[in-house]
Amino acid sequence: MGGPATCECEVCATGKAKRQVSREEPTLRPRGAGAQFSFDLHPGPVAGFGGEKYFALFTCITTRMRFYYALKSKTEVRDAFKKLTSMLETQYGIKLINLASDGEKALLTKELVKFIEGLGIRVFQSAPSTPTQNGHAERSGAVVKERARLMNLDSRIPEELWTETYRTAVYLLNRTPLKGSDHSWRSPHERWWTYMRTTTLYTATSSESSRA
């Protein structure tokens, strides 16, 4: 049985209203999972229960796996980035190679870019005030906000708890199947862990071979 069209459902029509964003990817060489991320900073709807005003969203370009961090100020972007890189290296043995972001000076300051590049990571920035050039990150953030907005409208959760609603939206989107370039339907979570299992097996096999 089919449900109502978006225009007939007030929650859907309100929650899914959005601006069109370019889907063009940054010009980056293909890499494995976790090696390349797009990044953007989004404002929260209101001040969060813990004083959070923004959320940083890092999206793996290869698998579409998202990593979310709620922030009280823009100055915490550096801490969020350090948490991401530390998690990738400690948990998965992955070295971040490329980071794509928009060119807003308030987002990636000269000091932050210098810090990131000092780690050997290349930063690809689009022109300032042209979010469509960073379409992948912009769209990823828009999808998260849309999903969270729908949950808020339907459940009437207090807006001050938006940090948890957004966190839940990211969790669900990471487990929602998407059609990949190979035409298969798999979730970002499945693609991420498929790559991790393959990499771990290859590393273990190579290690055993070198000792033989």
C-alpha positions as CSV (number, residue, x, y, z in Angstrom):
1,M,0.0,0.0,0.0
2,G,1.5,3.3,-1.0
3,G,1.9,6.2,1.4
4,P,1.1,9.8,0.8
5,A,3.2,11.9,-1.6
6,T,5.7,14.3,-0.1
7,C,3.5,17.2,-0.9
8,E,0.6,15.6,1.0
9,C,2.6,14.8,4.1
10,E,3.3,18.0,6.2
11,V,6.3,16.4,8.1
12,C,7.9,15.1,4.8
13,A,7.3,18.3,2.9
14,T,8.7,20.5,5.7
15,G,11.6,18.3,6.5
16,K,12.8,17.6,3.0
17,A,12.7,21.1,1.6
18,K,16.3,21.8,0.5
19,R,18.5,23.7,-2.0
20,Q,20.0,21.8,-5.0
21,V,23.7,21.1,-4.6
22,S,26.2,20.0,-7.1
23,R,27.1,16.3,-7.0
24,E,30.5,16.8,-8.6
25,E,33.4,15.2,-6.6
26,P,36.7,16.9,-5.9
27,T,39.3,15.9,-8.4
28,L,41.2,13.3,-6.3
29,R,42.9,10.1,-7.2
30,P,41.1,7.0,-6.2
31,R,42.2,5.8,-2.7
32,G,41.1,3.1,-0.2
33,A,38.6,3.6,2.5
34,G,39.5,6.2,5.1
35,A,42.3,7.8,3.0
36,Q,40.2,10.6,1.7
37,F,37.6,12.6,3.4
38,S,35.4,15.6,2.6
39,F,34.7,17.9,5.5
40,D,32.2,20.6,6.3
41,L,31.0,22.5,9.4
42,H,27.3,23.1,9.9
43,P,25.4,25.3,12.4
44,G,23.0,23.6,14.8
45,P,19.3,24.8,14.8
46,V,19.7,26.2,18.4
47,A,22.2,26.1,21.2
48,G,22.4,22.5,22.3
49,F,21.7,21.2,25.9
50,G,25.5,21.2,26.5
51,G,26.2,24.5,24.7
52,E,26.9,23.0,21.3
53,K,26.4,25.3,18.4
54,Y,27.9,23.4,15.4
55,F,28.6,20.0,14.1
56,A,31.6,18.8,12.1
57,L,30.9,16.1,9.5
58,F,33.7,14.1,7.9
59,T,32.6,11.8,5.1
60,C,34.8,9.1,3.6
61,I,34.8,9.7,-0.2
62,T,35.3,6.1,-1.0
63,T,32.6,4.4,1.2
64,R,30.4,7.4,2.2
65,M,30.9,6.5,5.8
66,R,30.2,9.6,8.0
67,F,31.9,10.6,11.3
68,Y,30.1,13.3,13.4
69,Y,31.4,15.6,16.1
70,A,29.3,18.2,18.0
71,L,31.2,21.4,18.7
72,K,30.6,24.4,21.0
73,S,32.6,26.8,18.8
74,K,34.5,26.8,15.5
75,T,37.8,26.8,17.3
76,E,37.1,23.1,18.2
77,V,37.4,22.0,14.6
78,R,41.1,21.3,15.2
79,D,40.2,19.0,18.1
80,A,37.6,17.2,16.0
81,F,40.2,16.7,13.2
82,K,42.7,15.3,15.7
83,K,40.2,12.9,17.1
84,L,39.4,11.7,13.6
85,T,43.0,11.1,12.6
86,S,43.9,9.5,15.9
87,M,40.8,7.2,15.6
88,L,41.7,6.2,12.0
89,E,45.3,5.4,12.9
90,T,44.7,3.7,16.2
91,Q,41.6,1.6,15.4
92,Y,42.2,0.9,11.7
93,G,45.8,1.6,10.9
94,I,44.8,4.1,8.3
95,K,46.7,7.3,7.4
96,L,44.5,10.1,6.1
97,I,46.0,11.4,2.8
98,N,43.6,14.0,1.4
99,L,41.0,16.3,2.9
100,A,38.5,18.2,0.8
101,S,36.7,21.3,2.2
102,D,35.2,24.6,1.1
103,G,37.4,27.7,1.2
104,E,35.7,29.6,4.0
105,K,38.5,31.3,6.0
106,A,36.5,31.0,9.2
107,L,36.3,27.2,8.7
108,L,39.9,26.3,7.8
109,T,42.2,29.0,9.2
110,K,45.8,29.4,8.0
111,E,47.0,28.0,11.3
112,L,44.7,24.9,10.9
113,V,45.7,24.3,7.3
114,K,49.3,24.6,8.3
115,F,48.8,22.1,11.1
116,I,47.0,19.6,8.8
117,E,49.6,19.9,6.0
118,G,52.3,19.5,8.7
119,L,51.0,16.0,9.2
120,G,51.6,15.2,5.5
121,I,47.9,15.6,4.6
122,R,46.9,17.5,1.4
123,V,44.1,20.0,1.7
124,F,41.8,20.6,-1.3
125,Q,39.8,23.8,-0.8
126,S,37.1,25.2,-3.1
127,A,36.7,28.9,-3.8
128,P,35.2,30.9,-0.9
129,S,31.4,31.4,-0.9
130,T,30.9,28.7,-3.5
131,P,29.5,25.7,-1.6
132,T,28.6,23.8,-4.7
133,Q,32.3,23.2,-5.5
134,N,32.4,21.1,-2.3
135,G,29.1,19.4,-3.3
136,H,29.9,16.0,-1.7
137,A,30.3,17.4,1.8
138,E,27.5,19.9,1.4
139,R,25.1,17.2,0.2
140,S,26.2,14.8,3.0
141,G,25.5,17.5,5.6
142,A,22.1,18.3,4.0
143,V,21.0,14.6,4.2
144,V,21.9,14.4,7.9
145,K,20.0,17.6,8.7
146,E,17.0,16.4,6.7
147,R,16.9,13.1,8.5
148,A,17.3,14.7,11.9
149,R,14.6,17.4,11.1
150,L,12.1,14.7,10.1
151,M,12.8,12.8,13.4
152,N,12.3,16.1,15.4
153,L,9.1,17.0,13.6
154,D,7.6,13.6,14.1
155,S,8.7,12.9,17.6
156,R,8.7,16.4,19.0
157,I,12.0,16.0,20.7
158,P,13.2,19.2,22.3
159,E,15.3,21.2,19.9
160,E,18.1,21.5,22.6
161,L,18.7,17.8,22.1
162,W,19.5,18.2,18.4
163,T,23.1,16.9,19.0
164,E,21.7,13.4,19.8
165,T,19.2,13.5,17.1
166,Y,21.9,14.4,14.5
167,R,24.1,11.7,16.0
168,T,21.3,9.2,15.5
169,A,20.7,10.4,11.9
170,V,24.4,9.8,11.1
171,Y,24.1,6.3,12.6
172,L,21.1,5.4,10.5
173,L,22.5,6.9,7.3
174,N,25.7,4.9,7.7
175,R,23.5,1.8,7.7
176,T,21.2,2.7,4.9
177,P,22.1,1.0,1.5
178,L,23.3,3.2,-1.3
179,K,23.9,2.3,-5.0
180,G,27.7,2.3,-5.6
181,S,29.7,2.8,-8.7
182,D,29.7,-1.0,-9.1
183,H,25.9,-0.9,-9.2
184,S,25.6,-2.9,-5.9
185,W,23.4,-1.8,-3.0
186,R,25.4,-1.7,0.2
187,S,25.5,0.6,3.2
188,P,28.5,2.9,4.0
189,H,29.0,0.8,7.1
190,E,29.1,-2.5,5.1
191,R,31.5,-1.0,2.5
192,W,33.7,0.4,5.2
193,W,34.0,-2.9,7.1
194,T,34.4,-4.9,4.0
195,Y,37.4,-2.9,3.1
196,M,38.8,-3.1,6.7
197,R,38.5,-6.9,6.8
198,T,40.2,-7.2,3.4
199,T,43.0,-4.9,4.5
200,T,43.5,-6.6,7.8
201,L,43.7,-10.0,6.0
202,Y,46.2,-8.7,3.5
203,T,48.4,-7.2,6.2
204,A,48.3,-10.4,8.2
205,T,49.2,-12.5,5.2
206,S,52.0,-10.2,4.1
207,S,53.4,-10.2,7.7
208,E,53.4,-14.0,7.7
209,S,55.0,-14.2,4.3
210,S,57.8,-11.8,5.3
211,R,58.7,-14.1,8.3
212,A,58.6,-17.3,6.2
